[in-house]
């Protein structure tokens, strides 16, 4: 249930709560916490997402260029007449969730070279679209750096997973959890949720086993 009005924050909290909650096989959201070694400094949490349900609704469309763009791309409605419903599809899948070690992350964000580089990227018009829902916001250098880090990490992990366990890159999706202050979070979920066998065989969530994931994680970065 959405409680704060920030969907990403509520989802992130569900990952945190699910660690200590009893789960049943018939549940539509099942996660398994993987124990990290005491020597691990970069990751704070690692979870196998054994089962998840996703609903995708089509709100609008664009031609040729996806938003954002230059000039800003306008989204078009699906119909001239406004309806009280949207076309949607329900899919089920699996994945891997990781949250960064916040102490290590905060130390990295405070580095002068990191903030300088984040400010350079912030000066680009495209980088001002940080909100995953497409709303343009101006963010602090620390938050901009966090977003760039998680976005880059997600893509190198998807590439490594595609090479290592045979998933097509098109079947893997990313979901970023980025925030600070009252919604302090730094997490990534790599998942597959499709109507075909890619989202049902369990091969992706097994890659979240700590013995398999950590070597892959360090090889990727």
Secondary structure, DSSP 4 states (H G I P E B T S, - for coil): ---SS-HHHHHHHHHHHHTTS---TT-S-EEEEPPPPTT--SEEEEEEEEEEEEEEE--EE-SSSPSS-SSPPPPEES-SSPPS---EEEEEEEEEEEEE-HHHHHHHHT-HHHHHHHHHHHTSSGGG--STTS------HHHHHHHHHHHHHHHHHHHHHHHHH---GGG-EEEEEEE-GGG-EEEEEEEEEESSGGGTSSHHHHTTSHHHHHHHHHHH-
